[in-house]
Amino acid sequence: MAAELTAWERVEIARGNERPTSLDFIGGIFNKFIELHGDRQGRDDGAVTGGIAVIEGEYVTVIGLQKGRTIKENARRNYGMANPSGYRKALRLMKQAEKFNRPIICFVDTPGAYPGIEAEEKGQGEAIARNLFEMSGLKVPILSIITGEGGSGGALALAVANEVWMLENAVYSILSPEGFASILWKDSKRASEAAEVMKITAQDLIKLKIIEKIIPEEEPVNLTNIQSVTEALRLSILNFLHTYKEKSSEEITSQRYERFRKM
């Protein structure tokens, strides 16, 4: 992008209603996608989409945190905030991927896990912790791409990966700038100031070695210009798959372990 944006401006872009969803990116990158449903415990959380995809003849498992664009869609998708059943569905698909030796590609765009009482009663904390634990030991390569908001444990539950990439205008943080400002200064209106302090942009996080790659956006990505971004992602994903195909399962899990040990 020509002009350097502030952290808060990037937050606003990442949250924008014109921002493509995980399904938009999946549709633009992969040759074929078959969606699978349910956590096998009685629910199918619309905030998590996932299934089997094909890219240049390679089979992978794809999982995305899915927002809606209309009010009706957001009601079904819960604004991209997953319940425990969503994280359990994601883990089911990841374990299936390991069984059939398929790499895992995750698309992350969420304000965070759903914080409602019902979610807590049904084990939200346990579901997220279980994903963190299980992902750390999976014997297939995992790539996580932050496409919009990467909020808190709700994002990290799909980001214990061998590599984490971010789109140029995505953000990735332990909590929202509003939440940070409320805790630190007792004033959520200082969110724009908090965004600068928190170091949540892709540009900050690659300097801190939290992520491995930034995917450029010549202008903020939307449905009219998504092809330039999906083509870049497609080529990068193919390179990722080629690189990790040469590694043994022990090398893959060891590399992932060492990645997080350094942080």
N, C-alpha and C positions, 0 to 999 in steps of 0.2 A: 504494500500500500504506500502511496506517495507521502502522505502526512503521518507523522507519529501520533498515535492516539494515546490518551491517558488510560490508566487502568480502569477507571469507572466507565469510560466510553466503551471499552472492550466488554465490560460486564453487561452494559446495555445491549450491545450487539449480540452477545452470546445468548441473552434472554429474549431477543426479538422474535416476534411472531412470524417473521419471514425466514427465519433460520431453518434450513432443511432438517428434517427429523432423521432418526436412525434408519427408518425404512426407506427414506429418500436416498440416503447414501448407499444402502445395501442394493437398492434397485439400479443405481448408476454404476456400481463397481462390479457386481457379480453377473455372470452369464445366466444363472438360474438360482432360485431360492425357494426352498420348500419349508414353510413355517410349521413348527411343531408346537403343541399346546399342552398346558397343564403341569402341575407339580407332582402328580400322582398321589396327592394327599387330599384331593377334593376341590382344588381351586385352579383357575387360570387367570393370572394377574395381567391385565392389559397394559400395565406400565413396563412390562418386559416382553420383548419379542425375540424369537430365536428359532433356529432350525439349521438345515443343511444347505450349503451354497456351493456353487461351482465357479471357479475362476481359472480360465485357460486349461480346463481338464482336471484341475486339482480340486478335490473335495475338502471342504473345511466346515467347521461349525461356527455359525455367526450368532451373536447375542447382542441385543441393543436395548438400552433404556429409552423408552419411546414416549415422547410427548404428543399431544394433539395440536391441531391448529384451530379448530372451531370449539365453541363451548361444549357441544355434544361430544366431540371427539375427546376433549380434555376430561370430561366426566368419565368416559370409559377408560382413558389412559391415566387418570388421576394426576394429570400434569407432570407425568414422568416420575412420580414418586412411588417407588415400589413398596408393596407390603411384603411380609415374610414369604408368602407364597410365590412372589416374583423372584426372590433370591433363591428359593428352593427349586423353582423351575430352571433358573439359570444353572444351578449346580447340577441338576439332573442332566441337562444337555452337555455340560462340561465333562461329567463322568462318562457319558455316552461317547463323547469325542475321544476320550482317552482309551476306551474299550476298542474303538475302531481305528485308532491311530490317526485321528484328524486334527490338524492345527485348529486353534481357537482364535477367532477375531471378535473383539468386543467393541461396541460403539457406545460411548458414555455421554449422556446429556440429561442431567437431572439436578434439581435444586438440592436433593438429598433424599434419604429414605423417608417414607411417610411417617410423621411423628404422632399419629393419632393413638388414642387409648386402645382401640381394638388391635392395632398393629403391635403395640407393646404387650398386650395380653396374649397374643398368638406367637410371641417370641421373636420380635424384630431384632433385638440385640444378638440372640443366639444364631439366627439365620445369617446375619452379616458376618459374625465371628466364624461360623462354620465355613462360609465361602472363603474367607481369608485363609483359614487353616487348610482347607482342601486344595485351593488353588496353588498354594505354596509347594505342594508335592506332586502336582499333575505331571505326567511323563510326556506330555506333548507341548509344543511351543504355544505361547499365549501372547497375543498382541492386543493392547488396548489403545483405542483412539478417542481422545476427548474432543468432541465435535462442537459442543456448546458450553453448557455448565457442567463442571465436575464438582459436585457439592458433597463434602463430608464423607462419612462412612458409606453412604448410599452409592457414591461413585467408586470408592476404594474397593467395595465388594465385587466389582468387575474389573479391577485394575491391578491385581497382584500378578503382574505380567513380566515376561522376559524383556519387553520393551513397551514404553508408553509414549505415544505421540500426541501432539495437540495441533488443531487448526490454529492459524495465526490469531484469530479473534476469540478463541476459546479461553476459559478460565478454569482453574483447578485449585480448590481451597478446602481447608478444614471446616469452615463454616461460611455463611454468607457475610458480605461486608456489613449488612444491617445488623446481623447478630454480633459480629465482632465489635462494632461501634457501641451497641447496647451494653455489652459486657465491659468494655474498656472505659468508655466515656459516659455510659448511661444515657446515650443519645443516638438513636438509630438514624437521625437526620445527617449524621456525620459519615454516612456510608461511603461517599465518594473519597473522603479523606482516608478512611479505613482501607479501601481498595488499594491505595498507593502503598500503605504501610505493610500490607499482608503479603506482597510479592506473589500475586496469583496469576499473572499473565504468562503466556507461553514464553515470552522474551525473558522474563525473570526466571522462570523455572528451568529453562535450558542452561542458563548461567549457573544455577544452583545444582545442576546435574540430577534433577528430579525426573526429567524427561529426556528422551533420546533424539527427538526430531520435531521440527515445526513444519507443518504443511502450509505453504503460502496461500494467501487469498489476495488476488490483485485488487479486488474490492470485496466488501463483506459478502460472503456466499449466500445466495438465495436460489430459488427454484429456476430462475431465468439464466443464471450463470454457473450452475452447479457442475456442469460437465468438465470445466477446467480443473476443478478440485477433485472430482471423482477419477479423472484420468491420471492425475498425479498420485492419488491414493492407490489406484489400481497398480501402477508401475512399482510403487514402493512396497505394496503388499506382496507382489510377485517376487521382488528381491528378498523380502523378509522370509518368505516360504523357501526360496532356494537356499538361503544362508543356513536356515535351521534344519533343512532336510539332511544336511551333511553331519549333523550332530547326533550323538546317541542320547537316549532318554536320561542317562545319568548326567551327561554334560548339560542338557537342557534344564534339569531341576537344579543342578549345582549353580549354573549361571544365574538363574532367577533368585536363588538363595543369596548369592554373593551381591547381587544388585541391591537388595534391600538391606543387607548387612552394612553397606557403605553409607546408608542414609542416617 
